[in-house]
Amino acid sequence: MGIFTSLKDKWSSSFVARDQVAEFSGGILHPRTMANKDSLKLGPKGRVRMGRTIAYPVDELIEWMESRTVAVDEREVA
């Protein structure tokens, strides 16, 4: 079980719109960051477009977040 798995339980949809990633992630991610990653083909898999809205499947977004997360030793944070 990953550290971001609990986010899925708190989200009411199976997709997260790009402009809602900050709300979904608790401010860890920003929509511009996601747009940049997508343009470099480094974003989450499975994204969809409806009109001008880009959205990510919740499971894929969580998996992507976990793949990019590194634990930080408390002694390193100062």
C-alpha positions as CSV (number, residue, x, y, z in Angstrom):
1,M,0.0,0.0,0.0
2,G,1.5,3.3,-1.1
3,I,1.5,6.5,0.8
4,F,-0.9,8.3,-1.5
5,T,-3.5,5.4,-1.7
6,S,-5.8,7.2,0.9
7,L,-6.3,10.1,-1.6
8,K,-8.5,7.8,-3.7
9,D,-10.9,7.3,-0.8
10,K,-11.4,11.0,-0.3
11,W,-12.0,11.8,-4.0
12,S,-15.5,11.5,-5.4
13,S,-14.6,10.7,-9.0
14,S,-12.5,8.1,-10.8
15,F,-10.8,11.0,-12.7
16,V,-8.9,14.1,-11.5
17,A,-9.1,17.1,-13.9
18,R,-5.7,18.8,-14.4
19,D,-6.9,22.0,-12.8
20,Q,-7.9,20.0,-9.7
21,V,-4.5,18.2,-9.1
22,A,-3.5,20.7,-6.4
23,E,-6.7,20.1,-4.5
24,F,-6.4,16.3,-5.0
25,S,-2.7,16.2,-3.9
26,G,-3.0,18.6,-1.0
27,G,-1.0,21.2,-2.8
28,I,1.9,18.9,-3.7
29,L,1.2,19.2,-7.4
30,H,0.4,22.2,-9.6
31,P,-1.6,22.1,-12.8
32,R,1.3,23.8,-14.7
33,T,3.7,21.1,-13.5
34,M,1.3,18.5,-14.9
35,A,1.0,20.3,-18.2
36,N,4.8,20.5,-18.5
37,K,5.2,16.8,-17.6
38,D,2.5,15.9,-20.2
39,S,4.2,17.9,-22.9
40,L,7.4,16.0,-22.2
41,K,5.5,12.7,-22.2
42,L,6.5,12.3,-18.5
43,G,3.0,12.6,-17.0
44,P,0.7,9.9,-15.8
45,K,-0.5,7.3,-18.3
46,G,-4.1,7.2,-19.4
47,R,-4.9,10.9,-19.4
48,V,-8.0,11.8,-21.4
49,R,-9.3,15.0,-23.0
50,M,-12.9,16.2,-23.2
51,G,-13.0,19.5,-24.9
52,R,-10.3,21.7,-23.3
53,T,-10.2,19.7,-20.1
54,I,-7.4,17.1,-19.4
55,A,-8.1,14.5,-16.7
56,Y,-6.1,11.7,-15.2
57,P,-7.5,8.4,-13.9
58,V,-7.2,8.4,-10.1
59,D,-5.3,5.1,-10.0
60,E,-2.8,6.2,-12.7
61,L,-2.2,9.6,-11.0
62,I,-1.6,7.9,-7.6
63,E,0.8,5.4,-9.2
64,W,2.6,8.2,-11.0
65,M,2.9,10.2,-7.8
66,E,4.3,7.2,-5.9
67,S,6.8,6.5,-8.6
68,R,8.2,10.0,-8.2
69,T,8.3,10.1,-4.4
70,V,11.5,9.8,-2.4
71,A,11.5,9.4,1.4
72,V,13.4,12.2,3.1
73,D,15.4,11.5,6.3
74,E,14.3,13.9,9.0
75,R,17.9,14.9,9.7
76,E,18.2,16.1,6.1
77,V,15.3,18.5,6.5
78,A,16.4,21.8,8.1
